[in-house]
Amino acid sequence: MGISRKHPFAARILRRWRGLTGGKGVRDTDRRTVVACSGGADSVALGCVLSAVEPKPVLAHVVHDIRDEQLAMRDRDAVKALAEKLGCAFHERRVSVVGLAGNLEANARSARYRALCEIASEVGAGVIVTGHHADDQLETVLMRMMRGTGVRGIGGVSPSLEMGSRLIVRPMLEITREEIEGYCKVIGVGWVHDHTNDDVGYLRNRIRHSVLPMLREIEPEVAGRVSKLARSCRDTNKVIEHVVRDGVVTSARKERIDNGEVWSWDRSELRDQPEAVLAELVFVYTGDALGGAGADSINREGIEMMVRGIKSGETDPRVYRVGPMVVHVQARSVVISMAGSSASCEAGQERSSDE
């Protein structure tokens, strides 16, 4: 298996991996890394590239109970064998998500990341890398567009995020599946096929098998171009977030009622704000006041109803449920509080006297 850090594909990934984990100011020896390796071409290529640096990464494999046991063990064994060839340590975890309330895919994803963080903690790694690539990004952006989204949603999968004391990084977001498989063939390494990706009962798989072939026929470079669009939208959203934090959040009156944080403004302060700013305020409140809890339940329809309510000329009190929060819009005030808390009710009642 010929793996060289100088190969253009490998060099591109290593450059991005270093850039996402501190840049030139951090030595490779201080970037102890766990590779989330499913056995597919993307994570296999990622593991191979990172095995060319010291210290070598740990290859981590998570076994879900949502797959056929025989196929799951096949994939686990393939990753274990790859780790041996590369001279990397191998760790595995089993997670059970079948029967849990909520979305099965979301539950599996959460369990997978928890397992990866546990492994990273055990081996003393501060970085976890995943094999998300440009085609994954394309699928994500299309799904969000279909469901309704704004600039934040078009930003797609983030190249990095903090999860507790661990940093999750995705250095292949602008590399296509075709490039990845081509690299695997060049270095002579195989990969396994996950048959759950063939189940068109999932929206992502329907897009992958029905929509993407047509898009590639029209524009072969669509995955790479949409990945760059996503990057541009993430940059744009950072600017919007700065506007929210430096202006809107700074002017908010904040108080705690029953352990719930309440933010309020004179309605006139918010009415003339751009819709994008008011939409981002929802996410900033969720992150700052709720620690990110409930962010997955925020939808575009709820945001748009709230924005229309704030900007309208109506003076009758209205209440909007937006994901994990409640927004009280009254004649002269706007109050945001956590849904389901007594703080939400008290916030509306306390300010109703000034209407």
Secondary structure as UniProt FT lines:
FT   TURN            5..6
FT   HELIX           8..20
FT   TURN            21..22
FT   HELIX           23..25
FT   HELIX           28..30
FT   STRAND          33..36
FT   HELIX           41..50
FT   TURN            51..52
FT   STRAND          58..64
FT   TURN            65..66
FT   HELIX           69..86
FT   STRAND          89..95
FT   TURN            98..99
FT   HELIX           104..123
FT   STRAND          127..129
FT   HELIX           134..147
FT   HELIX           151..154
FT   STRAND          160..163
FT   TURN            164..165
FT   STRAND          166..169
FT   TURN            173..174
FT   HELIX           177..187
FT   HELIX           195..198
FT   TURN            200..201
FT   HELIX           203..206
FT   HELIX           207..211
FT   HELIX           212..218
FT   TURN            220..221
FT   HELIX           222..243
FT   HELIX           244..249
FT   TURN            250..251
FT   STRAND          253..257
FT   TURN            258..259
FT   STRAND          260..266
FT   HELIX           267..271
FT   HELIX           275..290
FT   TURN            291..294
FT   HELIX           295..297
FT   HELIX           300..311
FT   STRAND          318..322
FT   TURN            323..324
FT   STRAND          325..329
FT   STRAND          333..338
FT   TURN            339..340
FT   HELIX           342..352
FT   TURN            353..354
//
